[in-house]
Amino acid sequence: MTLTEPQIEALAPKPAAYKAAMKIVTGAKCSERGASERALWGSIQGSGKKPYTTQVDIQSLAYKCSCPSRQFPCKHALAILVLHSRDKSPNLEEPEWVSEWINKRRSKTTAPKVTKLLTEKEIASRRKSKDKRAEERMAAVESGIAELDKWLQDQIRIGLLELPNRPKEDFSKLAARMVDAKAPGLAGWVRALAEIDYGQTKVWQEEATAIIAKMNLLVKTWNNKDNLTPEWKHTLKTLVGWSQSSKNLITDKSAPAIKDHWLVLGRTQETKDDIVIQREWLWGCQSGATALVLNFGTRFQKLEIKLPLASIIEGEVAFFHSILPHRGILRKQTNLTNSLKHAIKKHQDISAMVAEHKQKLRIHPWANQLCYLVDNLRMLKVDNEWSLCDVYGNTLPLNNASETIKKWFLYCGNQAVHTAVVYQNNKLLLLGIFSQTKYYALC
């Protein structure tokens, strides 16, 4: 596996880390560099007398370095990757310090999990405690939903035109109440109402109506949950705020899964309440399936990027249980390339994309962050706002930073190109573009 330099730069935890790596590359500080089918390695001279030993697991993108940095990958691992992309080392026999690390990593993933044998009494006690916690949470959620239902009825009775006159503290108190009721998903919907720009009359009315309608539908559906399928119950609990465990999904044999060549379309990061939310979109080159991979970081636990942008990963994506499976994890990876080998299924225009999106919303009315591939789109400025336009003149505004717009013109000028986008709230988030057998991530 050989990554391109833009892909390696995208793996850097910070721009400064990549710049520091390039200084190592140009400074010829790396020696004893080698490669095998599983790993890259090298010794890099730092400020001390003894060089740092650096190694990269190229099959699952993991890193180890003797330097004191807490960043992953560190500048030394990035430098090893860049050097290999410029001048591939011939396959060599792995040094003992490399093979030991790789073998230990492999044994961790293949070794059966050893669990402590419990007595029947201990099993019964744990089950009782678990059932009690579940009952207590369900009671708290039911109480919160009842309160939210009453609040929604009050808004409808009073009239939504009164929303701009409500103090923001009212929304904050209601959101806090939903958190106390162990329903953080509902708190997010309430906060979304508070964040609307009520100074724009037409805009706020449309946004508030959509949010209120979805909240009301969610409450009514929850109250009817006993008559729904298990997949719907999973979906509702996730929407209300039950967390989804990636660790459990790795071993969940009942979870829907697709083996394919997965193209990494794009990545975004945002920070909310000191939590860093990272979203990565994948596209199944053969199946046409899409997947959203979510990762979370804090000040104390940094995000580690393992999916190089624009790379094609051969592996299996497992999806969390849902009425419309979309969020998932890459739980098995066997190979990684940079060139497309399959014809990509795409929509011919924006109208076809919107039609499919509406069809998905009929299945899952609260679905969001869905991505699509659309052919022959151009960049267009409408009313001082950048939009994408198809061959029939249909346009949708972009929700991207100016840096992404610049990359578009750098790669394709104003040619019509095959484009990857996320469609949400009648706007497009531009992820990247296709050019023959290559894909270029812009986000």
C-alpha positions in Angstrom: 0.0 0.0 0.0 1.3 3.4 -1.0 -0.5 6.6 -0.1 -0.2 9.9 -2.1 1.2 12.9 -0.3 -2.2 14.7 -0.1 -3.6 11.6 1.6 -0.6 11.5 4.0 -1.1 15.2 4.8 -4.8 14.5 5.5 -3.7 11.9 8.1 -1.7 14.5 10.1 -3.3 15.4 13.4 -2.3 19.0 12.8 -0.9 21.0 9.9 2.2 21.7 11.9 2.9 17.9 12.2 3.0 17.5 8.4 5.3 20.5 8.0 7.6 19.1 10.6 7.6 15.8 8.7 8.5 17.4 5.5 11.6 19.0 7.2 12.6 15.5 8.1 12.1 14.3 4.5 14.2 17.1 3.0 16.8 17.0 5.8 17.8 13.4 5.0 17.6 12.4 8.6 16.1 8.9 8.0 18.3 5.8 7.9 17.7 2.0 7.9 14.5 2.5 6.1 12.7 -0.6 4.9 9.3 -2.1 3.9 7.5 -5.4 3.9 4.0 -6.4 2.9 2.9 -5.5 6.4 5.0 -2.6 7.5 7.2 0.4 6.9 10.1 1.3 9.3 13.1 3.5 9.7 15.4 5.2 12.2 15.2 9.0 12.3 17.7 11.2 14.0 16.2 13.7 16.4 17.8 16.2 18.7 19.2 13.5 21.0 22.1 11.2 20.4 20.0 8.1 19.8 17.7 8.0 16.7 14.0 7.4 17.1 12.7 4.0 15.8 9.5 4.4 13.8 7.2 1.8 12.3 3.9 1.9 10.5 1.4 -1.0 10.1 0.3 -0.3 6.5 -2.5 -2.8 6.4 -4.5 -1.2 9.2 -2.7 2.2 9.5 -1.3 2.1 13.0 1.8 3.7 14.2 4.5 3.3 16.8 7.5 5.5 17.5 10.0 5.8 20.3 9.7 9.6 20.3 7.8 11.2 23.2 5.1 12.8 21.0 1.5 12.1 22.0 0.3 12.7 18.4 -0.7 9.8 16.2 0.7 9.7 13.6 3.7 11.7 14.8 5.9 13.6 12.4 8.4 10.7 12.2 5.7 8.3 11.1 4.4 10.8 8.5 7.9 11.3 7.2 8.3 7.5 6.8 5.0 7.4 4.8 6.1 10.4 2.6 9.6 8.9 1.9 7.9 5.6 0.9 5.5 7.4 -1.5 8.5 9.1 -3.2 10.8 6.2 -3.3 9.4 2.8 -2.6 11.7 0.6 -0.5 12.2 -2.9 -1.8 10.5 -5.6 0.3 12.9 -6.6 3.1 12.8 -9.0 6.0 11.3 -7.2 9.0 13.7 -6.4 11.8 12.9 -8.2 15.1 11.6 -5.0 16.7 9.1 -4.5 13.8 7.9 -8.1 13.5 7.4 -8.3 17.3 5.1 -5.3 17.2 3.2 -6.4 14.1 2.7 -9.9 15.4 1.5 -8.6 18.8 -1.1 -6.4 17.0 -2.3 -9.3 14.9 -2.5 -11.6 18.0 -4.7 -9.0 19.7 -7.2 -9.0 16.9 -7.3 -12.8 16.4 -7.0 -14.1 20.0 -10.2 -15.2 21.6 -11.4 -12.9 24.3 -10.9 -14.5 27.8 -13.8 -13.9 30.0 -14.1 -14.6 33.7 -16.4 -17.4 34.6 -19.2 -16.2 36.8 -21.3 -18.2 39.2 -25.1 -18.4 38.6 -25.6 -16.1 41.6 -23.2 -13.5 40.1 -24.9 -13.8 36.7 -28.3 -13.3 38.2 -27.1 -10.3 40.3 -25.6 -8.6 37.2 -28.7 -9.2 35.1 -30.9 -7.8 37.9 -28.7 -4.7 38.2 -28.7 -4.3 34.4 -32.5 -4.6 34.2 -33.0 -2.1 37.0 -30.8 0.5 35.3 -32.7 -0.1 32.0 -36.0 0.4 33.8 -34.9 3.5 35.5 -33.6 5.0 32.3 -36.8 4.1 30.4 -38.9 5.7 33.2 -36.8 8.9 33.0 -37.1 9.0 29.2 -40.8 8.5 29.3 -41.1 11.4 31.7 -39.0 13.6 29.5 -41.0 12.7 26.3 -44.3 13.4 28.1 -43.0 16.8 29.1 -41.7 17.5 25.6 -45.1 16.4 24.1 -46.9 18.9 26.4 -44.4 21.7 25.4 -45.0 21.0 21.7 -48.7 21.1 22.1 -48.4 24.4 23.8 -46.3 25.8 20.9 -48.9 24.7 18.4 -51.8 26.1 20.5 -50.0 29.4 21.0 -48.7 29.6 17.4 -45.2 29.2 16.0 -45.1 33.0 15.3 -44.4 33.5 19.0 -41.1 31.5 18.8 -38.9 34.6 18.1 -40.3 36.2 21.2 -39.3 33.4 23.5 -36.1 34.0 25.6 -33.3 31.7 24.7 -33.2 30.6 28.3 -36.5 28.8 27.8 -34.9 26.6 25.2 -31.8 26.1 27.3 -34.0 25.0 30.3 -36.0 22.6 28.2 -32.8 21.1 26.7 -31.3 20.7 30.1 -34.5 18.9 31.2 -34.2 16.5 28.3 -30.6 15.8 29.3 -31.7 15.1 32.9 -34.3 12.7 31.5 -31.4 10.8 29.8 -32.7 11.8 26.4 -29.8 13.9 24.9 -31.0 13.3 21.4 -34.2 15.3 22.2 -32.1 18.0 23.8 -30.3 18.4 20.4 -33.6 19.1 18.6 -34.5 21.7 21.3 -31.1 23.4 20.9 -31.6 23.4 17.1 -34.7 25.6 17.7 -32.7 28.0 19.8 -29.9 28.3 17.2 -32.3 29.4 14.4 -31.7 33.0 13.0 -35.1 34.5 13.8 -34.1 37.7 12.1 -34.7 36.1 8.7 -38.5 35.8 8.6 -38.9 33.3 5.7 -35.9 31.2 6.6 -36.8 30.8 10.3 -40.4 29.9 9.6 -39.4 27.1 7.3 -36.6 25.8 9.6 -38.7 26.0 12.8 -41.7 24.3 11.2 -39.5 21.4 10.0 -37.9 20.9 13.4 -41.2 21.1 15.3 -42.8 18.7 12.8 -39.9 16.1 13.2 -39.9 16.5 17.0 -43.7 15.9 17.1 -43.5 12.9 14.8 -40.7 11.4 16.9 -42.8 11.8 20.1 -45.9 10.2 18.5 -43.8 7.4 17.0 -42.1 6.8 20.4 -45.6 6.5 22.0 -46.4 3.8 19.5 -43.1 1.9 19.9 -44.7 -1.2 21.3 -46.4 -1.9 17.9 -43.2 -1.4 15.9 -40.5 -3.8 14.6 -37.2 -4.4 16.5 -35.3 -2.3 13.8 -37.7 0.6 14.4 -37.2 0.3 18.2 -33.4 0.5 17.7 -33.9 3.5 15.5 -36.1 5.4 17.9 -33.8 4.7 20.9 -30.8 6.1 18.9 -32.8 9.2 18.0 -33.8 9.8 21.6 -30.2 9.4 22.8 -29.2 5.9 23.5 -25.5 5.6 22.6 -24.2 3.2 20.0 -21.1 1.2 20.8 -18.5 0.7 18.1 -16.8 -2.0 20.2 -20.0 -4.0 20.4 -20.6 -3.6 16.7 -17.2 -5.2 15.9 -18.5 -8.5 17.3 -22.2 -8.2 16.6 -22.8 -11.0 14.1 -26.5 -9.9 13.7 -25.6 -6.5 12.4 -26.0 -5.8 8.7 -22.7 -5.8 6.9 -21.4 -5.3 3.3 -18.1 -6.4 1.9 -16.9 -4.1 -0.9 -14.2 -1.7 -2.1 -15.0 1.4 0.0 -14.0 4.8 -1.3 -13.3 7.4 1.4 -15.2 10.4 0.0 -14.6 13.1 2.6 -14.2 14.1 6.2 -15.5 17.0 8.4 -14.9 17.9 12.0 -16.8 20.2 14.4 -16.6 20.9 18.1 -19.7 21.0 20.3 -19.4 21.4 24.1 -15.7 20.4 24.0 -16.5 17.2 22.1 -14.9 16.9 18.6 -17.2 15.2 16.2 -15.5 13.7 13.1 -17.6 12.4 10.2 -16.2 10.3 7.3 -18.3 9.2 4.4 -17.7 6.0 2.5 -19.0 4.8 -0.8 -19.2 1.1 -1.8 -17.8 1.0 -5.4 -19.7 -2.2 -6.3 -22.8 -2.1 -4.1 -23.4 1.6 -4.3 -24.1 1.6 -0.6 -23.1 4.6 1.6 -21.7 4.6 5.1 -21.1 7.3 7.7 -18.3 6.7 10.2 -18.5 8.8 13.3 -15.6 9.3 15.8 -15.4 11.5 18.9 -12.5 13.2 20.6 -12.0 15.4 23.6 -9.2 17.5 25.0 -7.8 14.4 26.7 -8.5 11.9 24.0 -7.4 13.0 20.5 -8.9 11.6 17.4 -6.8 9.2 15.4 -7.4 9.3 11.6 -7.2 5.9 10.1 -9.1 6.3 6.8 -6.9 8.2 4.2 -9.0 10.5 2.0 -9.6 9.4 -1.6 -8.3 5.9 -0.8 -10.2 2.7 -1.7 -10.3 0.2 1.1 -11.2 -3.4 0.5 -13.1 -4.5 3.6 -16.3 -5.0 5.4 -18.5 -2.2 6.8 -20.8 -3.2 9.6 -23.9 -1.0 10.2 -25.7 -0.2 13.4 -29.2 -1.6 13.6 -31.6 0.9 12.0 -34.6 1.1 9.8 -32.3 2.7 7.2 -28.7 1.4 8.0 -26.3 4.2 7.4 -23.9 4.8 10.3 -21.3 2.1 10.6 -17.7 1.1 11.1 -15.0 -0.5 9.0 -14.4 -3.7 11.0 -12.4 -5.8 8.5 -9.8 -4.4 6.1 -7.7 -6.4 3.7 -6.2 -4.0 1.1 -5.9 -0.4 0.2 -5.5 1.2 -3.3 -5.8 4.6 -4.9 -7.4 3.9 -8.3 -11.0 3.0 -9.1 -11.5 -0.4 -10.8 -15.3 -0.3 -11.0 -17.8 1.8 -12.8 -19.4 4.2 -10.3 -23.2 4.3 -10.1 -24.3 7.9 -10.0 -27.4 10.2 -10.5 -27.6 12.0 -13.8 -28.9 15.2 -12.3 -29.9 17.0 -9.1 -33.6 16.1 -9.5 -32.8 12.4 -9.5 -30.7 12.8 -6.4 -33.5 14.7 -4.6 -36.0 12.0 -5.7 -33.9 9.3 -4.1 -33.4 11.4 -1.0 -37.2 11.9 -0.6 -37.7 8.1 -1.0 -35.2 7.5 1.9 -37.0 10.1 4.1 -40.2 8.2 3.6 -38.5 5.2 5.1 -36.7 7.2 7.8 -38.0 10.7 8.2 -35.1 11.8 10.5 -32.3 10.5 8.3 -29.5 13.0 7.8 -25.9 13.3 6.6 -26.8 11.1 3.5 -24.3 11.3 0.6 -24.9 10.9 -3.1 -22.9 10.9 -6.4 -24.2 13.2 -9.1 -22.8 13.6 -12.7 -22.1 16.7 -14.7 -22.2 19.4 -12.0 -20.7 22.9 -12.4 -19.9 25.6 -9.9 -22.1 28.7 -10.1 -22.5 31.9 -8.1 -26.2 32.7 -7.5 -27.1 35.9 -5.5 -23.5 36.1 -4.1 -23.7 32.4 -3.0 -21.9 29.5 -4.5 -24.1 26.7 -5.8 -23.8 23.5 -7.8 -25.7 23.4 -11.1 -26.7 20.4 -13.3 -27.1 20.3 -17.1 -30.8 21.2 -16.7 -30.2 24.4 -14.7 -31.2 22.9 -11.4 -29.2 24.5 -8.6 -28.6 23.9 -4.9 -26.5 26.2 -2.6 -23.3 24.9 -1.1 -22.5 24.7 2.6 -18.7 24.7 2.3 -15.9 26.9 3.4 -14.1 29.0 0.8 -11.1 26.7 0.9 -13.1 23.9 -0.6 -14.4 26.2 -3.4 -10.8 27.1 -4.2 -9.8 23.4 -4.5 -12.7 22.8 -6.9 -11.4 25.4 -9.3 -7.9 24.2 -8.8 -8.8 20.7 -9.9 -11.4 21.2 -12.6 -11.8 24.9 -13.4 -15.4 25.2 -14.3 -15.9 21.9 -16.2 -18.9 19.8 -15.5 -17.7 16.8 -13.3 -18.9 13.8 -11.5 -19.3 15.0 -7.9 -19.8 13.5 -4.4 -22.0 15.5 -2.1 -24.0 15.3 1.2 -27.5 16.6 0.9 -29.2 18.1 3.9 -31.6 21.0 4.7 -31.8 21.8 1.0 -28.1 22.5 0.8 -25.1 20.5 -0.5 -21.8 19.8 1.3 -19.2 19.2 -1.4 -17.0 16.2 -0.6 -15.0 15.7 -3.8 -14.8 15.1 -7.6 -14.0 12.3 -10.0 -11.6 12.4 -12.9 -11.5 9.2 -14.9 -10.1 6.5 -12.5 -9.1 9.0 -9.8 -11.1 10.6 -7.0 -10.0 13.9 -5.4 -11.3 14.7 -1.9 -12.0 18.4 -1.4 -13.5 18.3 2.1 
